[in-house]
Amino acid sequence: MSLPRIAIDAMGGDEGLSVMVAGAALALDADPRLTFLMVGDEPRVAETMARYPALVARTQIRHAPDVVTGDEKPTQALRRARTTSMGLAIDAVKQGDAGAAVSAGNTGALMAMAKVSLRTLPGIDRPALAALVPTLGDHDLVMLDLGANTTCDARNLVQFAIMGAAYARIANGLASPRVRLLNIGSEETKGTEDLRDAAALLKDVDAALALTFDGFIEADKISRGDVDVVVTDGFSGNIALKAMEGAARFVTDLLRRSFSSSLRSKFGFLISRPATELLRNRLDPNNHNGALFVGLNGVVVKSHGSASPRGVAHAIEITARLLSENLTERIAADLADVGAEKIQMAVRSARTSQPAEATDLTNSERDA
């Protein structure tokens, strides 16, 4: 049985056309059910795809004369949505010509176009950017928001938690994902008022949803493997993610430098090579590529701009799984179970019932 067609922004990303087409071919090799709508400069797309006969047989091409550049402002990109490969890929989802869109292009432009074209689901105020992050546990965790919204209130955070849990159930096969809010401490009195309000509400609604709320988590514990969904605002989430990526590169670069420092070190590398290969594979961003804009009336996945063909294939595989498991419908059902009004009422109730030791302190005193 074929899955809904996946629209590919063939011109986006650092390497552009060659990597996007090669990634689609790899994904098709792994899953013959896939079909594609390749959006881009038609003559160039057809020429590149000719190297992959199996892909040609499963792909339609839609011509797009323009490309969104990496430094283009979202407002500028929106004005050219009808002529760019990114804009037309998203429009294919809106028109029902594709079930999902994948792009490695400008993140801000992709978010703006997707939100304007597809709109948010009922009960969702803002979409969020969610990604899979490696851990010491048996599976990756879902983390959101990673940059779509720099400031968020309690209601936004609760909505993110509901969407992240739905994503984790599909991506990792979990019945009741463990959800935590990113904070500067695990104590209930730590953090901003919005964080404490969101925590109080999640405690109230987790029994009605397929998730388990486990309170707050600090940034140094994210990858320990004892949480399935980490929820935060886009400002803090983006900083935390970049810090983790930088730490991973630091470790791998330090190991490489250490193993090449002397003849004895090189001999040691040969002995420990299986372990270092396992580490490299675990930390390779291509094996975790594919960030999802959750909360939209459609599936839009952002591939890293510097992803390899294998990384693009991984993003497409994630997209196919989300289509197969009906992510959008699951999120809508979970929101209906809770209800937007209940969320708003619970936020107000949480604020009026804060303990005196939390509300009578200044933020700096409480967080000390």
C-alpha positions in Angstrom: 0.0 0.0 0.0 1.4 3.4 -1.0 1.7 6.2 1.4 0.5 9.8 0.6 3.0 11.5 -1.7 5.8 13.5 -0.1 6.7 16.8 -1.6 10.4 17.5 -1.6 11.9 21.0 -1.8 14.6 19.9 -4.2 16.5 23.2 -4.3 16.9 23.8 -0.5 19.9 23.2 1.7 23.6 23.8 1.5 24.2 21.3 -1.2 20.8 21.6 -2.8 19.5 19.4 -5.6 22.1 16.6 -5.7 21.8 15.7 -2.0 18.0 16.0 -1.9 17.5 13.7 -4.9 20.1 11.2 -3.6 18.4 11.2 -0.2 15.0 10.5 -1.8 16.5 7.6 -3.7 18.0 6.1 -0.5 14.7 6.5 1.3 12.9 4.7 -1.6 15.3 1.9 -1.5 14.4 1.4 2.2 10.7 1.8 1.7 9.2 1.0 -1.8 5.8 2.4 -0.7 7.1 5.9 -1.1 6.1 8.3 -3.9 7.4 11.8 -4.3 6.6 15.2 -5.8 10.0 16.8 -6.5 9.6 20.6 -6.6 12.3 22.7 -8.3 13.9 23.8 -11.6 12.4 21.1 -13.8 15.2 20.6 -16.3 17.8 20.3 -13.6 15.7 18.1 -11.4 15.0 15.7 -14.3 18.7 15.6 -15.3 19.7 14.8 -11.7 17.0 12.2 -11.2 17.9 10.4 -14.4 20.7 8.7 -12.4 18.1 6.9 -10.3 15.6 5.0 -12.5 13.6 3.6 -9.6 13.1 7.1 -8.2 12.0 8.4 -11.6 9.3 5.8 -11.7 7.9 6.9 -8.4 8.2 10.7 -8.7 6.4 13.6 -10.4 8.2 16.9 -11.0 6.7 20.3 -10.4 8.5 23.3 -11.8 9.5 26.1 -9.5 11.5 29.0 -11.1 12.8 30.5 -7.8 14.6 29.4 -4.7 14.5 30.7 -1.1 18.1 31.7 -0.1 19.6 30.9 3.3 19.8 34.6 4.4 16.4 35.6 3.1 14.0 37.1 5.6 10.8 35.2 6.2 8.7 38.2 5.1 10.6 38.4 1.8 10.2 34.6 1.3 6.5 34.8 1.9 6.0 37.3 -0.9 7.6 34.8 -3.3 5.9 31.7 -2.0 4.0 31.1 -5.3 7.2 30.8 -7.3 9.8 29.2 -5.0 10.4 25.5 -4.6 9.8 25.8 -0.8 6.5 27.6 -1.2 5.2 25.3 -3.9 6.2 22.2 -1.9 4.1 23.5 1.1 1.3 24.5 -1.2 1.1 20.9 -2.5 0.3 19.8 1.0 -2.4 22.5 1.3 -4.0 21.5 -2.1 -3.9 17.8 -1.2 -1.4 16.9 -3.9 1.0 15.7 -1.2 0.6 14.5 2.4 3.7 16.1 3.7 6.6 18.4 2.7 10.3 18.1 3.4 12.8 21.0 3.0 16.4 21.6 4.0 16.0 25.3 3.3 15.8 28.5 5.4 14.1 27.5 8.7 12.5 30.9 9.4 11.0 31.1 5.9 9.8 27.5 6.1 8.1 28.1 9.4 6.4 31.3 8.1 5.2 29.8 4.9 3.9 26.6 6.6 2.0 28.6 9.2 0.4 31.0 6.7 -0.4 28.3 4.2 -1.5 25.4 6.4 -2.7 27.2 9.5 -2.6 25.7 13.0 -4.8 22.9 14.3 -7.9 23.8 16.3 -6.8 24.4 19.9 -3.2 25.2 19.0 -2.1 28.8 19.3 1.4 28.3 17.9 3.2 25.5 16.0 6.5 24.3 17.5 9.7 22.8 16.1 10.3 19.3 17.5 13.3 17.1 16.9 14.7 13.7 18.1 17.7 14.0 20.4 20.0 11.1 21.2 20.2 9.8 24.8 21.8 7.0 26.8 18.5 5.2 26.9 16.9 2.8 24.5 15.6 5.5 22.2 15.9 9.2 21.3 13.8 11.7 23.1 11.5 14.4 21.5 12.4 17.9 22.3 10.4 21.0 21.5 10.2 24.0 20.9 13.6 24.4 19.3 13.3 27.9 17.9 9.9 28.6 16.4 8.7 30.7 19.4 11.2 32.7 21.4 8.6 33.4 24.2 5.8 31.1 25.3 3.1 31.2 28.0 1.8 28.3 30.1 -0.9 27.4 27.6 1.7 27.2 24.8 3.9 24.9 26.9 1.0 22.6 27.7 0.0 22.4 24.0 3.7 21.6 23.2 3.6 18.8 25.7 0.5 17.2 24.2 2.0 17.4 20.7 5.4 16.2 21.8 3.8 13.2 23.5 1.9 12.3 20.4 5.1 12.5 18.4 7.0 10.3 20.9 4.3 7.6 20.8 4.8 7.3 17.0 8.5 7.8 16.8 9.4 5.5 19.7 6.4 3.3 20.1 5.7 4.5 23.6 2.3 4.0 25.2 2.7 6.8 27.8 5.7 9.0 27.2 7.4 10.6 30.2 7.2 14.4 29.8 9.2 17.0 31.6 9.6 20.8 31.4 13.1 22.3 31.0 13.9 24.4 34.0 16.8 25.7 36.1 16.0 23.2 38.9 13.8 20.3 39.6 12.0 21.9 42.6 8.4 22.9 42.2 9.1 26.5 43.2 11.9 27.0 40.6 11.5 28.9 37.3 9.1 31.4 35.8 5.4 31.7 36.6 4.5 30.3 33.2 6.6 27.2 33.8 5.0 26.6 37.2 1.5 27.2 35.8 2.2 24.7 33.0 3.5 22.1 35.5 0.4 22.5 37.6 -1.9 22.0 34.6 0.0 19.0 33.2 -0.3 17.3 36.6 -4.1 17.8 36.3 -4.5 16.6 32.7 -1.9 13.8 32.3 -4.4 11.1 33.5 -6.7 12.1 30.6 -3.9 11.7 28.0 -1.5 9.1 27.0 1.4 10.7 28.8 3.1 10.9 32.2 4.2 14.2 33.5 7.4 13.9 35.6 8.0 17.5 36.6 11.0 19.7 35.8 14.3 18.7 34.3 17.7 20.5 34.2 19.6 20.8 30.9 22.5 18.6 32.1 20.1 15.7 32.6 18.3 15.8 29.2 20.3 13.0 27.6 20.4 10.6 30.6 17.6 8.5 29.1 15.0 8.9 31.9 12.7 11.2 29.9 10.9 10.9 26.6 9.7 14.4 25.9 11.4 17.7 27.0 9.3 20.8 26.6 10.6 24.4 26.6 10.2 27.7 24.8 12.0 28.1 21.5 14.7 30.5 22.9 15.9 28.1 25.7 15.4 25.1 23.5 17.5 26.4 20.7 20.3 27.3 23.0 20.2 23.9 24.8 20.2 22.0 21.4 23.1 24.0 20.1 25.0 23.5 23.3 24.5 19.7 23.1 25.5 19.7 19.4 28.7 21.7 20.3 29.5 19.3 23.1 29.2 16.3 20.8 31.5 17.9 18.2 34.0 18.8 21.0 34.1 15.2 22.2 34.6 13.7 18.8 37.2 16.3 17.8 39.1 15.8 21.1 39.1 12.0 20.6 40.4 12.4 17.0 43.1 14.8 18.2 44.1 12.5 21.1 44.3 9.4 18.9 46.6 11.1 16.4 49.0 12.6 18.9 51.5 9.8 19.0 52.3 6.4 17.6 51.1 4.7 20.8 47.8 6.7 20.5 47.3 5.5 16.9 47.8 1.9 18.1 45.3 2.5 20.8 42.8 3.8 18.2 43.0 0.6 16.3 42.2 -1.4 19.4 39.3 0.9 20.4 38.0 1.5 16.9 34.7 -0.5 17.3 33.8 1.6 20.4 34.8 4.9 18.7 32.7 4.0 15.6 29.7 3.3 17.9 30.2 6.7 19.5 30.6 8.4 16.1 27.5 6.7 14.8 25.5 7.6 17.9 26.4 11.3 17.7 26.2 11.7 13.9 23.5 14.3 13.3 22.5 12.6 10.1 21.2 9.7 12.1 18.8 12.1 13.9 18.0 14.4 11.1 14.4 15.7 10.6 12.8 18.3 12.7 9.0 18.5 12.6 6.8 21.6 12.7 4.0 20.2 15.0 0.6 21.8 15.3 -0.1 22.5 11.7 -2.9 21.2 9.4 -0.3 19.1 7.6 3.1 17.5 8.1 6.2 19.7 7.4 9.6 18.4 8.2 12.8 20.4 8.2 16.0 18.6 7.2 19.3 20.1 8.4 20.8 22.3 5.7 24.2 20.4 5.7 22.7 16.9 5.9 24.2 14.2 3.8 22.0 12.0 1.5 21.7 9.6 4.4 20.5 12.4 6.6 17.9 13.5 4.0 16.8 9.9 3.8 16.3 9.7 7.5 14.2 12.9 7.5 12.0 11.3 4.7 11.7 8.1 6.7 10.5 10.1 9.7 8.0 11.9 7.5 6.7 8.6 6.1 6.2 7.2 9.6 4.3 10.3 10.7 2.0 10.0 7.7 1.5 6.3 8.3 0.6 6.8 11.9 -1.6 9.8 11.3 0.2 12.3 13.6 -2.0 15.3 12.8 -5.2 13.3 13.7 -3.7 12.0 16.9 -2.8 15.5 18.1 -6.3 16.8 17.2 -7.8 13.9 19.2 -5.7 14.6 22.3 -6.5 18.3 22.2 -10.2 17.5 22.0 -9.9 15.2 25.0 -8.4 18.1 27.1 -10.2 21.1 25.5 -8.7 24.6 25.0 -11.1 26.1 27.5 -10.1 23.7 30.2 -6.4 24.5 29.6 -7.1 28.3 29.9 -9.3 27.8 33.1 -6.6 25.5 34.7 -3.9 28.1 34.0 -6.0 30.8 35.8 -6.7 28.4 38.7 -3.0 27.5 39.0 -2.0 31.1 39.3 -4.5 31.8 42.1 -3.5 28.7 44.1 0.3 29.2 44.0 1.9 28.6 47.5 2.9 31.7 49.4 6.6 30.8 49.4 6.6 30.7 45.7 4.5 33.8 44.9 6.0 36.1 47.6 9.5 35.8 46.4 11.1 37.7 43.5 12.3 35.6 40.5 15.9 36.1 41.5 15.3 35.0 45.1 13.2 32.0 44.1 15.7 30.8 41.5 18.7 31.2 43.7 
